[in-house]
Amino acid sequence: MIYIPYTLSKAIVAYRERKGVITSFEELTEIQGFPADKIDLIKLYLSL
């Protein structure tokens, strides 16, 4: 199971507050510290 550290989850929420709804998983890679190399694994646990 993948887990998202607290600091990364805060960065995701801050990004969403600035940009609005996140519409693609690739958009998540714009967030500093987001593990882009694990995007396929993360997709299994998230929905948009």
CHARMM-style PDB file with segment names, atoms N, HN, CA, C and O in Angstrom:
ATOM      1  N   MET     1       0.844  -1.180   0.000  1.00  0.00      PROA
ATOM      2  CA  MET     1       0.000   0.000   0.000  1.00  0.00      PROA
ATOM      3  C   MET     1       0.889   1.242   0.000  1.00  0.00      PROA
ATOM      4  O   MET     1       1.899   1.295   0.701  1.00  0.00      PROA
ATOM      5  N   ILE     2       0.510   2.212  -0.774  1.00  0.00      PROA
ATOM      6  HN  ILE     2      -0.311   2.168  -1.344  1.00  0.00      PROA
ATOM      7  CA  ILE     2       1.233   3.482  -0.864  1.00  0.00      PROA
ATOM      8  C   ILE     2       0.668   4.440   0.180  1.00  0.00      PROA
ATOM      9  O   ILE     2      -0.527   4.428   0.476  1.00  0.00      PROA
ATOM     10  N   TYR     3       1.521   5.240   0.711  1.00  0.00      PROA
ATOM     11  HN  TYR     3       2.491   5.250   0.471  1.00  0.00      PROA
ATOM     12  CA  TYR     3       1.008   6.273   1.607  1.00  0.00      PROA
ATOM     13  C   TYR     3       1.617   7.600   1.198  1.00  0.00      PROA
ATOM     14  O   TYR     3       2.715   7.649   0.644  1.00  0.00      PROA
ATOM     15  N   ILE     4       0.897   8.671   1.474  1.00  0.00      PROA
ATOM     16  HN  ILE     4       0.005   8.631   1.924  1.00  0.00      PROA
ATOM     17  CA  ILE     4       1.332  10.013   1.113  1.00  0.00      PROA
ATOM     18  C   ILE     4       1.713  10.728   2.404  1.00  0.00      PROA
ATOM     19  O   ILE     4       0.884  10.869   3.303  1.00  0.00      PROA
ATOM     20  N   PRO     5       2.954  11.177   2.501  1.00  0.00      PROA
ATOM     21  CA  PRO     5       3.380  11.889   3.711  1.00  0.00      PROA
ATOM     22  C   PRO     5       2.550  13.158   3.938  1.00  0.00      PROA
ATOM     23  O   PRO     5       2.010  13.747   3.002  1.00  0.00      PROA
ATOM     24  N   TYR     6       2.471  13.547   5.174  1.00  0.00      PROA
ATOM     25  HN  TYR     6       2.911  13.069   5.935  1.00  0.00      PROA
ATOM     26  CA  TYR     6       1.690  14.725   5.551  1.00  0.00      PROA
ATOM     27  C   TYR     6       2.110  15.965   4.769  1.00  0.00      PROA
ATOM     28  O   TYR     6       1.255  16.720   4.308  1.00  0.00      PROA
ATOM     29  N   THR     7       3.407  16.183   4.613  1.00  0.00      PROA
ATOM     30  HN  THR     7       4.102  15.570   4.988  1.00  0.00      PROA
ATOM     31  CA  THR     7       3.870  17.385   3.909  1.00  0.00      PROA
ATOM     32  C   THR     7       3.433  17.373   2.450  1.00  0.00      PROA
ATOM     33  O   THR     7       3.087  18.418   1.899  1.00  0.00      PROA
ATOM     34  N   LEU     8       3.447  16.197   1.817  1.00  0.00      PROA
ATOM     35  HN  LEU     8       3.728  15.348   2.265  1.00  0.00      PROA
ATOM     36  CA  LEU     8       2.995  16.110   0.429  1.00  0.00      PROA
ATOM     37  C   LEU     8       1.488  16.312   0.340  1.00  0.00      PROA
ATOM     38  O   LEU     8       1.007  16.972  -0.581  1.00  0.00      PROA
ATOM     39  N   SER     9       0.745  15.757   1.279  1.00  0.00      PROA
ATOM     40  HN  SER     9       1.137  15.221   2.027  1.00  0.00      PROA
ATOM     41  CA  SER     9      -0.706  15.954   1.250  1.00  0.00      PROA
ATOM     42  C   SER     9      -1.062  17.430   1.425  1.00  0.00      PROA
ATOM     43  O   SER     9      -2.003  17.919   0.800  1.00  0.00      PROA
ATOM     44  N   LYS    10      -0.314  18.141   2.272  1.00  0.00      PROA
ATOM     45  HN  LYS    10       0.451  17.744   2.779  1.00  0.00      PROA
ATOM     46  CA  LYS    10      -0.533  19.586   2.417  1.00  0.00      PROA
ATOM     47  C   LYS    10      -0.228  20.312   1.108  1.00  0.00      PROA
ATOM     48  O   LYS    10      -0.944  21.240   0.734  1.00  0.00      PROA
ATOM     49  N   ALA    11       0.823  19.897   0.413  1.00  0.00      PROA
ATOM     50  HN  ALA    11       1.405  19.142   0.717  1.00  0.00      PROA
ATOM     51  CA  ALA    11       1.182  20.514  -0.864  1.00  0.00      PROA
ATOM     52  C   ALA    11       0.100  20.258  -1.918  1.00  0.00      PROA
ATOM     53  O   ALA    11      -0.198  21.133  -2.731  1.00  0.00      PROA
ATOM     54  N   ILE    12      -0.483  19.064  -1.900  1.00  0.00      PROA
ATOM     55  HN  ILE    12      -0.240  18.353  -1.240  1.00  0.00      PROA
ATOM     56  CA  ILE    12      -1.570  18.746  -2.839  1.00  0.00      PROA
ATOM     57  C   ILE    12      -2.782  19.624  -2.565  1.00  0.00      PROA
ATOM     58  O   ILE    12      -3.379  20.166  -3.496  1.00  0.00      PROA
ATOM     59  N   VAL    13      -3.151  19.770  -1.299  1.00  0.00      PROA
ATOM     60  HN  VAL    13      -2.667  19.330  -0.542  1.00  0.00      PROA
ATOM     61  CA  VAL    13      -4.292  20.614  -0.937  1.00  0.00      PROA
ATOM     62  C   VAL    13      -4.022  22.068  -1.309  1.00  0.00      PROA
ATOM     63  O   VAL    13      -4.911  22.742  -1.830  1.00  0.00      PROA
ATOM     64  N   ALA    14      -2.813  22.564  -1.051  1.00  0.00      PROA
ATOM     65  HN  ALA    14      -2.091  22.016  -0.628  1.00  0.00      PROA
ATOM     66  CA  ALA    14      -2.464  23.943  -1.400  1.00  0.00      PROA
ATOM     67  C   ALA    14      -2.533  24.148  -2.908  1.00  0.00      PROA
ATOM     68  O   ALA    14      -3.026  25.175  -3.375  1.00  0.00      PROA
ATOM     69  N   TYR    15      -2.044  23.183  -3.665  1.00  0.00      PROA
ATOM     70  HN  TYR    15      -1.644  22.349  -3.285  1.00  0.00      PROA
ATOM     71  CA  TYR    15      -2.108  23.267  -5.132  1.00  0.00      PROA
ATOM     72  C   TYR    15      -3.556  23.336  -5.593  1.00  0.00      PROA
ATOM     73  O   TYR    15      -3.907  24.154  -6.443  1.00  0.00      PROA
ATOM     74  N   ARG    16      -4.389  22.476  -5.029  1.00  0.00      PROA
ATOM     75  HN  ARG    16      -4.103  21.812  -4.338  1.00  0.00      PROA
ATOM     76  CA  ARG    16      -5.808  22.449  -5.384  1.00  0.00      PROA
ATOM     77  C   ARG    16      -6.494  23.763  -5.038  1.00  0.00      PROA
ATOM     78  O   ARG    16      -7.351  24.228  -5.789  1.00  0.00      PROA
ATOM     79  N   GLU    17      -6.130  24.365  -3.915  1.00  0.00      PROA
ATOM     80  HN  GLU    17      -5.434  23.988  -3.304  1.00  0.00      PROA
ATOM     81  CA  GLU    17      -6.732  25.645  -3.534  1.00  0.00      PROA
ATOM     82  C   GLU    17      -6.320  26.756  -4.494  1.00  0.00      PROA
ATOM     83  O   GLU    17      -7.109  27.663  -4.758  1.00  0.00      PROA
ATOM     84  N   ARG    18      -5.094  26.699  -5.020  1.00  0.00      PROA
ATOM     85  HN  ARG    18      -4.453  25.962  -4.805  1.00  0.00      PROA
ATOM     86  CA  ARG    18      -4.615  27.713  -5.971  1.00  0.00      PROA
ATOM     87  C   ARG    18      -5.170  27.490  -7.368  1.00  0.00      PROA
ATOM     88  O   ARG    18      -5.588  28.439  -8.031  1.00  0.00      PROA
ATOM     89  N   LYS    19      -5.176  26.245  -7.816  1.00  0.00      PROA
ATOM     90  HN  LYS    19      -4.837  25.474  -7.278  1.00  0.00      PROA
ATOM     91  CA  LYS    19      -5.496  25.938  -9.212  1.00  0.00      PROA
ATOM     92  C   LYS    19      -6.917  25.446  -9.437  1.00  0.00      PROA
ATOM     93  O   LYS    19      -7.398  25.467 -10.571  1.00  0.00      PROA
ATOM     94  N   GLY    20      -7.600  25.004  -8.391  1.00  0.00      PROA
ATOM     95  HN  GLY    20      -7.210  24.987  -7.471  1.00  0.00      PROA
ATOM     96  CA  GLY    20      -8.931  24.432  -8.554  1.00  0.00      PROA
ATOM     97  C   GLY    20      -8.858  22.915  -8.658  1.00  0.00      PROA
ATOM     98  O   GLY    20      -7.905  22.291  -8.190  1.00  0.00      PROA
ATOM     99  N   VAL    21      -9.856  22.346  -9.266  1.00  0.00      PROA
ATOM    100  HN  VAL    21     -10.629  22.853  -9.647  1.00  0.00      PROA
ATOM    101  CA  VAL    21      -9.979  20.897  -9.365  1.00  0.00      PROA
ATOM    102  C   VAL    21      -8.803  20.303 -10.141  1.00  0.00      PROA
ATOM    103  O   VAL    21      -8.397  20.827 -11.178  1.00  0.00      PROA
ATOM    104  N   ILE    22      -8.274  19.219  -9.627  1.00  0.00      PROA
ATOM    105  HN  ILE    22      -8.604  18.793  -8.784  1.00  0.00      PROA
ATOM    106  CA  ILE    22      -7.217  18.488 -10.326  1.00  0.00      PROA
ATOM    107  C   ILE    22      -7.905  17.543 -11.297  1.00  0.00      PROA
ATOM    108  O   ILE    22      -8.716  16.710 -10.891  1.00  0.00      PROA
ATOM    109  N   THR    23      -7.584  17.673 -12.576  1.00  0.00      PROA
ATOM    110  HN  THR    23      -6.926  18.350 -12.905  1.00  0.00      PROA
ATOM    111  CA  THR    23      -8.311  16.928 -13.597  1.00  0.00      PROA
ATOM    112  C   THR    23      -7.538  15.765 -14.202  1.00  0.00      PROA
ATOM    113  O   THR    23      -8.103  14.983 -14.966  1.00  0.00      PROA
ATOM    114  N   SER    24      -6.255  15.637 -13.873  1.00  0.00      PROA
ATOM    115  HN  SER    24      -5.796  16.272 -13.252  1.00  0.00      PROA
ATOM    116  CA  SER    24      -5.481  14.514 -14.407  1.00  0.00      PROA
ATOM    117  C   SER    24      -4.380  14.136 -13.427  1.00  0.00      PROA
ATOM    118  O   SER    24      -3.929  14.957 -12.628  1.00  0.00      PROA
ATOM    119  N   PHE    25      -3.964  12.903 -13.500  1.00  0.00      PROA
ATOM    120  HN  PHE    25      -4.331  12.236 -14.148  1.00  0.00      PROA
ATOM    121  CA  PHE    25      -2.878  12.451 -12.642  1.00  0.00      PROA
ATOM    122  C   PHE    25      -1.568  13.131 -13.024  1.00  0.00      PROA
ATOM    123  O   PHE    25      -0.723  13.380 -12.164  1.00  0.00      PROA
ATOM    124  N   GLU    26      -1.399  13.428 -14.295  1.00  0.00      PROA
ATOM    125  HN  GLU    26      -2.085  13.226 -14.994  1.00  0.00      PROA
ATOM    126  CA  GLU    26      -0.193  14.106 -14.741  1.00  0.00      PROA
ATOM    127  C   GLU    26      -0.067  15.499 -14.123  1.00  0.00      PROA
ATOM    128  O   GLU    26       1.041  15.992 -13.910  1.00  0.00      PROA
ATOM    129  N   GLU    27      -1.186  16.117 -13.843  1.00  0.00      PROA
ATOM    130  HN  GLU    27      -2.086  15.717 -14.017  1.00  0.00      PROA
ATOM    131  CA  GLU    27      -1.188  17.425 -13.194  1.00  0.00      PROA
ATOM    132  C   GLU    27      -0.543  17.352 -11.806  1.00  0.00      PROA
ATOM    133  O   GLU    27       0.062  18.320 -11.345  1.00  0.00      PROA
ATOM    134  N   LEU    28      -0.675  16.217 -11.158  1.00  0.00      PROA
ATOM    135  HN  LEU    28      -1.166  15.431 -11.533  1.00  0.00      PROA
ATOM    136  CA  LEU    28      -0.073  16.034  -9.838  1.00  0.00      PROA
ATOM    137  C   LEU    28       1.452  16.147  -9.889  1.00  0.00      PROA
ATOM    138  O   LEU    28       2.079  16.528  -8.901  1.00  0.00      PROA
ATOM    139  N   THR    29       2.040  15.821 -11.022  1.00  0.00      PROA
ATOM    140  HN  THR    29       1.531  15.511 -11.825  1.00  0.00      PROA
ATOM    141  CA  THR    29       3.496  15.874 -11.136  1.00  0.00      PROA
ATOM    142  C   THR    29       4.027  17.302 -11.084  1.00  0.00      PROA
ATOM    143  O   THR    29       5.231  17.502 -10.929  1.00  0.00      PROA
ATOM    144  N   GLU    30       3.158  18.291 -11.210  1.00  0.00      PROA
ATOM    145  HN  GLU    30       2.179  18.128 -11.335  1.00  0.00      PROA
ATOM    146  CA  GLU    30       3.560  19.688 -11.094  1.00  0.00      PROA
ATOM    147  C   GLU    30       3.821  20.089  -9.642  1.00  0.00      PROA
ATOM    148  O   GLU    30       4.411  21.138  -9.384  1.00  0.00      PROA
ATOM    149  N   ILE    31       3.387  19.267  -8.707  1.00  0.00      PROA
ATOM    150  HN  ILE    31       2.907  18.415  -8.917  1.00  0.00      PROA
ATOM    151  CA  ILE    31       3.534  19.558  -7.288  1.00  0.00      PROA
ATOM    152  C   ILE    31       4.927  19.144  -6.843  1.00  0.00      PROA
ATOM    153  O   ILE    31       5.343  18.002  -7.038  1.00  0.00      PROA
ATOM    154  N   GLN    32       5.635  20.083  -6.247  1.00  0.00      PROA
ATOM    155  HN  GLN    32       5.296  21.011  -6.089  1.00  0.00      PROA
ATOM    156  CA  GLN    32       6.999  19.809  -5.791  1.00  0.00      PROA
ATOM    157  C   GLN    32       6.995  18.662  -4.786  1.00  0.00      PROA
ATOM    158  O   GLN    32       6.223  18.667  -3.827  1.00  0.00      PROA
ATOM    159  N   GLY    33       7.855  17.689  -5.011  1.00  0.00      PROA
ATOM    160  HN  GLY    33       8.482  17.685  -5.790  1.00  0.00      PROA
ATOM    161  CA  GLY    33       7.965  16.563  -4.114  1.00  0.00      PROA
ATOM    162  C   GLY    33       7.063  15.391  -4.458  1.00  0.00      PROA
ATOM    163  O   GLY    33       7.140  14.340  -3.822  1.00  0.00      PROA
ATOM    164  N   PHE    34       6.205  15.563  -5.464  1.00  0.00      PROA
ATOM    165  HN  PHE    34       6.143  16.416  -5.981  1.00  0.00      PROA
ATOM    166  CA  PHE    34       5.325  14.464  -5.844  1.00  0.00      PROA
ATOM    167  C   PHE    34       6.135  13.388  -6.556  1.00  0.00      PROA
ATOM    168  O   PHE    34       6.890  13.705  -7.475  1.00  0.00      PROA
ATOM    169  N   PRO    35       6.000  12.134  -6.159  1.00  0.00      PROA
ATOM    170  CA  PRO    35       6.811  11.057  -6.744  1.00  0.00      PROA
ATOM    171  C   PRO    35       6.308  10.636  -8.125  1.00  0.00      PROA
ATOM    172  O   PRO    35       5.589   9.644  -8.250  1.00  0.00      PROA
ATOM    173  N   ALA    36       6.683  11.379  -9.145  1.00  0.00      PROA
ATOM    174  HN  ALA    36       7.267  12.184  -9.043  1.00  0.00      PROA
ATOM    175  CA  ALA    36       6.206  11.127 -10.505  1.00  0.00      PROA
ATOM    176  C   ALA    36       6.540   9.722 -10.979  1.00  0.00      PROA
ATOM    177  O   ALA    36       5.810   9.152 -11.790  1.00  0.00      PROA
ATOM    178  N   ASP    37       7.629   9.162 -10.487  1.00  0.00      PROA
ATOM    179  HN  ASP    37       8.222   9.625  -9.829  1.00  0.00      PROA
ATOM    180  CA  ASP    37       8.017   7.816 -10.913  1.00  0.00      PROA
ATOM    181  C   ASP    37       7.077   6.745 -10.355  1.00  0.00      PROA
ATOM    182  O   ASP    37       7.144   5.590 -10.774  1.00  0.00      PROA
ATOM    183  N   LYS    38       6.210   7.110  -9.425  1.00  0.00      PROA
ATOM    184  HN  LYS    38       6.155   8.048  -9.084  1.00  0.00      PROA
ATOM    185  CA  LYS    38       5.271   6.154  -8.833  1.00  0.00      PROA
ATOM    186  C   LYS    38       3.819   6.465  -9.203  1.00  0.00      PROA
ATOM    187  O   LYS    38       2.895   5.980  -8.550  1.00  0.00      PROA
ATOM    188  N   ILE    39       3.617   7.265 -10.241  1.00  0.00      PROA
ATOM    189  HN  ILE    39       4.367   7.659 -10.772  1.00  0.00      PROA
ATOM    190  CA  ILE    39       2.272   7.706 -10.608  1.00  0.00      PROA
ATOM    191  C   ILE    39       1.357   6.530 -10.934  1.00  0.00      PROA
ATOM    192  O   ILE    39       0.177   6.560 -10.584  1.00  0.00      PROA
ATOM    193  N   ASP    40       1.878   5.486 -11.599  1.00  0.00      PROA
ATOM    194  HN  ASP    40       2.836   5.461 -11.883  1.00  0.00      PROA
ATOM    195  CA  ASP    40       1.027   4.347 -11.942  1.00  0.00      PROA
ATOM    196  C   ASP    40       0.547   3.610 -10.701  1.00  0.00      PROA
ATOM    197  O   ASP    40      -0.593   3.146 -10.663  1.00  0.00      PROA
ATOM    198  N   LEU    41       1.378   3.496  -9.709  1.00  0.00      PROA
ATOM    199  HN  LEU    41       2.304   3.872  -9.740  1.00  0.00      PROA
ATOM    200  CA  LEU    41       0.988   2.861  -8.458  1.00  0.00      PROA
ATOM    201  C   LEU    41      -0.013   3.730  -7.696  1.00  0.00      PROA
ATOM    202  O   LEU    41      -0.980   3.219  -7.132  1.00  0.00      PROA
ATOM    203  N   ILE    42       0.216   5.013  -7.683  1.00  0.00      PROA
ATOM    204  HN  ILE    42       1.002   5.428  -8.141  1.00  0.00      PROA
ATOM    205  CA  ILE    42      -0.667   5.940  -6.969  1.00  0.00      PROA
ATOM    206  C   ILE    42      -2.056   5.958  -7.595  1.00  0.00      PROA
ATOM    207  O   ILE    42      -3.052   6.114  -6.888  1.00  0.00      PROA
ATOM    208  N   LYS    43      -2.132   5.801  -8.908  1.00  0.00      PROA
ATOM    209  HN  LYS    43      -1.323   5.674  -9.482  1.00  0.00      PROA
ATOM    210  CA  LYS    43      -3.431   5.778  -9.606  1.00  0.00      PROA
ATOM    211  C   LYS    43      -4.348   4.690  -9.064  1.00  0.00      PROA
ATOM    212  O   LYS    43      -5.570   4.833  -9.100  1.00  0.00      PROA
ATOM    213  N   LEU    44      -3.774   3.614  -8.566  1.00  0.00      PROA
ATOM    214  HN  LEU    44      -2.781   3.497  -8.536  1.00  0.00      PROA
ATOM    215  CA  LEU    44      -4.589   2.520  -8.033  1.00  0.00      PROA
ATOM    216  C   LEU    44      -5.357   2.930  -6.782  1.00  0.00      PROA
ATOM    217  O   LEU    44      -6.387   2.333  -6.467  1.00  0.00      PROA
ATOM    218  N   TYR    45      -4.870   3.941  -6.066  1.00  0.00      PROA
ATOM    219  HN  TYR    45      -4.033   4.425  -6.322  1.00  0.00      PROA
ATOM    220  CA  TYR    45      -5.451   4.328  -4.788  1.00  0.00      PROA
ATOM    221  C   TYR    45      -6.208   5.649  -4.809  1.00  0.00      PROA
ATOM    222  O   TYR    45      -6.873   5.995  -3.833  1.00  0.00      PROA
ATOM    223  N   LEU    46      -6.117   6.387  -5.906  1.00  0.00      PROA
ATOM    224  HN  LEU    46      -5.577   6.106  -6.699  1.00  0.00      PROA
ATOM    225  CA  LEU    46      -6.785   7.691  -5.995  1.00  0.00      PROA
ATOM    226  C   LEU    46      -7.803   7.694  -7.121  1.00  0.00      PROA
ATOM    227  O   LEU    46      -7.701   6.911  -8.066  1.00  0.00      PROA
ATOM    228  N   SER    47      -8.762   8.556  -7.018  1.00  0.00      PROA
ATOM    229  HN  SER    47      -8.846   9.192  -6.251  1.00  0.00      PROA
ATOM    230  CA  SER    47      -9.694   8.769  -8.124  1.00  0.00      PROA
ATOM    231  C   SER    47      -9.844  10.274  -8.331  1.00  0.00      PROA
ATOM    232  O   SER    47      -9.686  11.068  -7.404  1.00  0.00      PROA
ATOM    233  N   LEU    48     -10.144  10.631  -9.544  1.00  0.00      PROA
ATOM    234  HN  LEU    48     -10.273   9.986 -10.297  1.00  0.00      PROA
ATOM    235  CA  LEU    48     -10.343  12.049  -9.873  1.00  0.00      PROA
ATOM    236  C   LEU    48     -11.802  12.320 -10.127  1.00  0.00      PROA
ATOM    237  OT1 LEU    48     -12.177  13.455 -10.419  1.00  0.00      PROA
TER     238      LEU     48
END
